[in-house]
Amino acid sequence: MAAGVLTTTARLRGGRGRLSARTVKRHAAVSLWLNSGVPATEVARRAGHGVAVLLKIYAHCIDGQAEAANQRIADGLGAEDDGDNEEAGEQAS
């Protein structure tokens, strides 16, 4: 299991005892889907969450994906990767 999942499950637990294996597996699955680039709306639908709840709980999973997002935008615009995409995304943030 990824270190991020263990850290987050410890935070979710909040000192109230152990989480069930089912809860840990569910959190791992949702985290994996988000880290794999599945759109938040689809992950929320599959997890039975609203998008706002999903993003509040799992925001750490989609943090730091600026480079991939910039590349998708450039691809959508038909632009060639000139190496400036990352810098442009950082300025927009």
N, C-alpha and C positions, 0 to 999 in steps of 0.2 A: 504494500500500500504506500502511496506517495506521502512524503513528509508533510506536505501542505494539508492533506486530508486529515492526518493525525492531529496537527496543530489546530485545525478548524474544529474537529470533533471535540477536542479538549475544551475549546472556547464555548462550543454549544452546550457541553455538559455543565459548565459553570459550577463545578463542585457539587453537583447533585447526584453523584454516583455514576455508574457506567452506562454508556449508551448501549442499546441492544445491537446485536450483530446486523439486524435488518436495517436499522437507522444508519449505521456506519456504511453498509454496502450501498444504500440509497444515495448517501452523500457522495460516496466515491463515484457512483455512476453519473450523477448530475455534474460533478466537477470534471469528469472525463469528457462528457459531452461538450461542455462549455470550452474546455481547453482544446478540444479537437475542432473548434470553429463552428459547431452547430448553432444556428441562430437562437438567441435567447427566447424568442417567441415559441419556437418548437420545443426547446428544453422545458420551458414552463408548462406547455401543454402536456408533455409526456410525464412530467413530475407532479402534475396536478396543482401547480402554483399559479398565481398571477405573476405577470412579468415584474411588477414592482417588488413583490416579495422575493422572487428569485434573485433579482439584482441586489437586493439588500443583503441577502444571506451569502450569495456566491460572487460578489463583486470582485473578490481577490482572484477569481479564476479568469476573468477577462481583462484584468489589469496588465499593462505591458504588451499589448498586442498591436501597438501603433504601426510597426513596420509592416506587418501582414496586412493591416487595413489599408495602409498607403499603397501597397502593391496591388490590392484588389481594385482600389479606385483608379490607379494608373492603368491597370488592365482594362477596366471598364471604359476608360477614356481613349483607349487605343494608344496610349503613350508608351514609349520605350523606356526601360529602366535606365536612367542616367546617373543613379547613385544619389540624387538629391531628394528622393522621396521621403527618407527618414527625417531629414532636416525640416522639410515642409510640414510634416505631421507634428513635429515638436513645436513649431511656431504656432500652429493652429490650436494646440492644447491649452 
